Amino acid sequence: MSQMTSFKMGKLAAGFLLTTLSTLTFAASPLGTWKTIDDETGDATSYVTIFEDNGTLSGKITKLLDPESKDDICNLCEGDLKDQKIEGMTILWGMEKQGSKYDDGEIIDPASGKVYSANMKVTDGGEKLEVRGYIGFALLGRSQTWLRVEE
């Protein structure tokens, strides 16, 4: 094998490794779009896109999956979220990375208008996101597992 062929193969291998590592890094990140699954019914309800916002992570409902819910508003919400359309609403905010999970955030349940403390953790190689809302202690709360949406 010539020196030039060996050099090209080395560059190709390095490029593949960098691409693979960046894909794995993204897969382990909560950034992106997730399909929410109702923990009581098991039905998919919406798509939430998680994004970085001033050094913390936030999540916005980008699509309601029930066509009849498209124009629903959060009439039980308070403050700036009162009477806001649920599709397009930021429902998750203030999540800070702490080791392998994200914590110290808040999440709103548009059905009740209640705001809860929240944490989340990416699992299954980046394919699932465990989201937990709670009052007081994380042990006293409710969890959902969201599924990554391939973009």
Secondary structure as GFF3:
##gff-version 3
##sequence-region A 1 151
A	DSSP	alpha_helix	3	27	.	.	.	ID=ss1
A	DSSP	beta_strand	32	37	.	.	.	ID=ss2
A	DSSP	beta_strand	44	53	.	.	.	ID=ss3
A	DSSP	beta_strand	56	64	.	.	.	ID=ss4
A	DSSP	three_ten_helix	67	69	.	.	.	ID=ss5
A	DSSP	three_ten_helix	79	81	.	.	.	ID=ss6
A	DSSP	beta_strand	90	98	.	.	.	ID=ss7
A	DSSP	beta_strand	101	109	.	.	.	ID=ss8
A	DSSP	beta_strand	114	123	.	.	.	ID=ss9
A	DSSP	three_ten_helix	124	126	.	.	.	ID=ss10
A	DSSP	beta_strand	128	134	.	.	.	ID=ss11
A	DSSP	beta_strand	141	148	.	.	.	ID=ss12
###
